[in-house]
């Protein structure tokens, strides 16, 4: 089966949505100022699976498979972030996503060595980001990850596993480097 046939088989029910997302997203993605934020809000409140209140989606944010994205209230996503919702991304309230962060909710099948990886389908792997989470710039959040309430992901971290409540993680792969509940905690 060709790559195009596989794509059509898997995403046929989402083709119209994906077309709108690509073309209208391209039109509003880089518009500056409050006008741009308003236009992105109008577009993505129609395309997202669910949207709480007005989100601050800065210029240059790229969404793909937005039919799988649910967001709560007071979301802020900074410039250059990429969110791929094909496996499902659920974002709670009061979440901040830093510039150039990547959040993916699927990955390629890679364990079948007898066939090329490019001929395999994606494995869906939902991402859950609970309330009051801060994700720093250039972080990478893998699929099948839960960022629990109040957690912080340091800039440049690669998160491959769940992050406990109020913990601060950093590094590649991300490990606990702090705790928001400890008075006077600093991150070095």
N, C-alpha and C positions, 0 to 999 in steps of 0.2 A: 504494500500500500504506500503510495507516495505521501510526502509530507503534507501536501495540500489536501489530499483526501483525508488524512488523519485529522488535520486541523478542522476541516469542514464537518467531519463526523463528531468531533468533540464539542465544537463551539457553534454549530449550526443555529441553535436556539438563541445565541447571543450576538449573531452577526450584525443585526441592525444597531444594537446597543454599542458594540465595538466600533462600528462606523461613525456613529454620532460622537462617541468619546474621542476618537482620533481627530475628526475634522473640526468639531466645535471646540474641543480641548486645544487644538492648535491655534484657533482664533483667539481664545481668551487667556491662554497660558502666560503670555508675556506682557499683558496690559498692566501698566503701573498704577499705583495709587488706590484710593478707595473705590474708584470706578471698576478697576480690574477685580478687586476682591468681591465686589457686588456681583459682577458678571460671572465669576467663578462659582460663587454661592448659588446663583440661579441655575447654572448648568449642573453642578454636582448634586444639588438637592433633587434633581430629576434623575440623575444617573446612579447615585449611591443606593444601596439597598435600604438604608435608613440614615437620617441626619437629624440631630437634635436641634441646636440653635445655630446662629450665624457663625461659621468658622473663619478664622483668619488664614486663608490660603494665599501665601505670598507668590509673586511672579516666579515662573520657572518650575513649579511643582508639577510632576508628571504622574498621572494615574493611568493604570491599565487594568482591565477587567474590573472596573469600578462597580459592577453589579454585585460584587461580593464584599463591598466595603460598608460597614456600619460605623457611624460616629456619634458620640454624645455631644454634650454642651461644652462650649468654650474651648474648642480645638484650635491649636495654632500650629501650622506647618510652614516651615521656612523654606526659602529659595532652594531649588535644585533637588528637593527630596523626590524619591521615586517609590510609589506604593503599588504593588502588584496584588490585586485582590482575588485572583482566580481561585484560590483555595479558601478564601474567607479571611477578612481582617475585621476584628471588632475592637473599636477604640472607645474607651470610657469618657468620663467628664474631666475637664481641666487638664488635658494632655498637651504637652509641648513637644514638637518634633523638630529637631535642629536641621540646619542647612545640609544638603547633600546626604541625608540619611537614606538608606535603602531598606525597605521592608518587603520581603517576598513570602508568599503563602503557598508555594509549591516548589518542587525541585525535580530534576531529571532522574529517571531510573538509570542507575549507573552500575548496578551489581551484575547485570547479565553481560558477561564479557564476550559471549559468542556472537553478539549483534552490536552494531555501532550505536553509541549513545544517542546520536542525532535522530535515530529512527524510533526511539522509545517515547512514550507519552509522559506527561508530567504526573507526579504524585502530589495530590492535594494535601496541604499541611497548614491548617488554620493558625493564625496568630491572634492572640488576645492581649490587649493592652488595657489594663484596668484604670481606675480613676487616679488622678494626681500623679502622673508619670511624666518624667522629663527624659527625653532621648537627645543626647548631645550630637553635635555636628559630625558628619561622616561616619556615623554608626551603621552597622549592618545587622539587621534582625532576621534570622533564619525562620523558616516555617516550623510548626509544632512547638512554638514558644509562647509562654505566658509571662508577661511583665506584670507582676502583682502590684496592688495598690501602693502608691507612694514611692515606688522604686525609681532609681536614677541610673541611666546608662551613660557612662563617660564618653566623651568625644573619641571617635575612632575605634570603639569597641566592636567586637564581633560576637553577637549573642547567639549561642547555639543551644542553650537550655533555659529553663524557667528561672526567673529572678524573684526571690522571696520579697514579701512586703517590706518596704522602707529600707531595703538594702541598696547600696551603691556598687555597681559593677563596672569593670574596665578591663582592657587588655584583649589579646587575641590568643585563645578564646577568652571571652569575658569571665572573670572571677570576682568574687566579693572583695571589695577594697574599702568598704566603709558601711556605716549604718546611720541613717538620718535620725534615729531616735536617741543616739548617744549625744549628750550635751557637749558642745564644743568639738564635735567630730570634724576632722579635716581630711581632705583627700590629697595624698602626695603624688 
